[in-house]
Amino acid sequence: MQDWDKDGLYEAVKDMLSREEFENKVKEAAAEYGELIDEAAAAMVVVDKLRGDFFNVVKISDLEESKEVTLYARVEFLGEVKKFDGGKVANIVISDETGMCMLVLWDNNAGLAEDGRIVEGMTIKVINGYVKKGYYGIEVNVGRWGIVEIDAGDIKGYEKNVRLADAREGIVNIRARIKKIYPTKIFFTEKGERFAASILAEDESGERLIIIWDEMAKVLQGFGEGDSIEIKRAYAKNGELHAGAISFIKKLAAYDKKPE
């Protein structure tokens, strides 16, 4: 991953302002983030504002593993900030008009979620994130060498639904009809109880089993066979379709067979 330092970043904008002006803007950018970011990250913010084409901007549907990217997105779901020895991490579902993915913020960047600067529904710009394969499919990680800018303007999120047969990998929205509900199972793990319910869902592409986890499994108790449902942020993994902590399920008045 590109190891940007302040001196290297200044080279990108030295034709636009003096070193002293650059240093002052870096200090201002750091102050705007409440000192959550270091000088190198603050310099990234300055360079991005002055030369918006400096970092490689992509759409979510074009993300490739092992690439460094910059993207605009809308925050769809904000997970709990988890702390561990030496750091912290926040998992956030983001989207643009082409798709959805997980955004993983580490340490200082996770602090933006912890202190409420990043909230669901807002738009962000991710600068110099690193793309890799994660639990929910393709994901963008932002650590020491990346930065997140908040309130990035008017960005359309992903609203389309996919057919059951087309949900192969990653985070998706689906609409279907419940054909059968199977009994909920309880698992005991080191972290406590886990609940898993399964439904056989159907749409115009066929039938598919969906595994519903924990709190979503409890929500499922209010549904019945024959009900039409919409699941926001379901995820396909290893050939299976799941709804869990990042997901939202609701009952529809009627099932529209045509995906959006």
N, C-alpha and C positions, 0 to 999 in steps of 0.2 A: 504494500500500500504506500502511496506517495507520502513522504515525510516532509510536509511543508513547514518551513520556518519563516520568520518575519522578514529576514533579508531577501530570501528567494521570492516571497510574495511582493515585496516592494519593487523588484525588477519588472513585474508585470504592469506597474502603474507609474513608474518613475518619469514617464513622459507627460504625466498629467498633473503631478504635484511634487513639491519638494519633500526631502526626507523629514524635515521638521513638521510639515503639514501632515504627512503620512503618520508620524508618531502621535500627533495630537488626535487624529481620527481613530487610531487604534485604541488610545486611552478612552475616548468617548464611547467606542463600541463596547469595550470591556465594562464600562460603567453602566451602559444600558442593560447588560445582562447581570447586573448585580454582582460582578466579579466572579460569576460562575465559570467563566471561560478564561483561558490563559491568553498571552499576547499573540501566539500563533493563530489561535482560533479567531481572536478579534481582528487580526490582520486579514483573515479569510473574508470576514464580513465586509471589511472596507474594500477589498479588491472586488468582491462580488457586486457591491453597489456601484463602483466606478466602472467596472468592465464586466458586465453581466454575461458575456459570452466566454469568459475565461475558463469556467468549469463546464464539464461535459453534461449537458442537460438531456435527460431521456424521459420517456413515458414508462409507466409501470409495466405495460405489456412487453416492453423491449429490454427489460432487465436481464442481464446475463451474469452467471456466477463468475466470481473473481475479478469483477470490474469495479472501478471507482466511478461513482455517478453523482450527479446533482439532479434533483427532481422537485417539482411542485406537487402538493397533494393536500387533501382534506382529511382531517382526523375523524375516523369513524368510531373507534373504540379505544378507550384509554384504560390499560390494565394497571394493576397495583404495582407500585414501585417496590422492588424487592432488594433487601440489603444483604450483603455477605461480607466476609472478612476482606477488607481492603477496597470495597467499592459498592456500587448499587446499579440496578438495571431496571428499565421500564420497557414493557412490550406494548406497542401501539399499532392498531390496524389503521392503515391509511389507504386512500384511493385517489385515482384521477379518472378521467372519462374512459380510460382503457382497461382498468382492472383494479385489483386490491392486492395488498401484500402486508407483511408484518414489518414494522419499523422498530428496531431494537436500539434503545438509547443507553449508553453506558456512562457511569460516574457523573461528571459535571453536567452532561447533556440530560441525564436522567433527572437531574435536579430541576430542570424546566417543567417536568411533569409533577414532580414532588411538591413544588411550591405553587402549583396552579397556573403557571404561565401557559402551559399547553392544556387545552380543554377540548372535549368532543365538539365537533362542528366547525372548529376554526381551521384556517388554512396555514400551511407552513411551507418553507423551502428548505430542503435538505441539501447541504453542500458537502461534497466529498465523502459520501457514504460508501461503504464497502458491501458488495453484493455476495451473498453466500446462500447455501441451502440450509434451511432450518426446519423446525418441527412443523410449521404451517406451510411449508413450501419455500419458495424464494423469499428472501428477506434482505432488508437493507440495515446494516449496522453502522452506528455513528459513535465513534469513540474519541480518542484524543486528537486525531487528525481530521475530524469533521465538525460540523456545526449545524444547528437548526435555527433558522430565522422564523419568527412567528408573525402571524397576520400578513400572509404573502399575497393578498389580493383575491380577486374573484376566480375561484377554481372549481370546476365541476367535478363532483364525485361520481363514483360508479354506481349506477342504479339498475343495470340490466340483470335479468335472471337467465340462468343457463338450464338446459334440459338435464335431467338426471343422468342420462347416458353420456353427456358431454363434460360432466364434472370429474375431471381426471386427476388434477393436482392443484393445490393451493386453495385460496379463500374465494368462495363464490356465494351468490344469492340464488335461491331456488324457490319454485312454487310447485306444489304437488298435492295429491290427495292421499290421505292415510287409508291404506287398504287393510292393514292388520297392525295391532299393537301387541307386542310380546311383554311378558312379565318383567318387571324391573329386578335387576340383580344387584347385590351389595358386595363390594370388595373391601377387605380390610388391609390397609397398607401402613407403612411407617408414619405416614402423614395423616392417618385417620381413615374414616369411612369414605368410600366412593360409591356412587350410584350409576348404574348404566341401564338404560332402557333401549329397546330396539323397535323400530317401526318399519313396516314394508310400505314404501311410498310408490306412487305411480304417477306418470304424466304421459304425454303423447309419445315419448321415446321408449317407454317400457317401465319396468319395475326395478326398484333398488332398495336395499337395506340401508337404513340410516341409524347410527348409534348415537343416542342422546345421553349426555353426561351430566351428572351431579345436579346443580340447580335447574338446568334445563329439563332433566328427567322429572323433577318435581313439578315443573310447569306443565309437563306433558299430561299429568293426571287430570287436567281440565279439558283434555281433548278426547275425541272418540273416533272410532273407525268410520270412515266416510267423510270426515271433516277435511276441508281444504285448508292448506297451511302455506305460510311463507316463512322461510328461514333465512334471515340475514346473517351473513358471515359464517355459513357452514364451511367446512374444510375437507378436502379430499386428500387422503394420505394412504399410501401403500395399497391403492385399489379400493379403500373403504371410504365411506362418506360419514362425517361426524358433525355433531353440533355440541359445543361445549361452552367454556367460560367466555369466549369471545363472541358467542352467537346470540341471536334473538329470534324467538319463534312467536308467531301470532296466527290466529285463526282468520281465514278469509270468508267473506260471505259466499263466494263461489270461486271455483278454480277456473282460471283463464288458461286454456290449453296452449295459447300462443306465447312463447317466451318473448320478452322485450328485445 
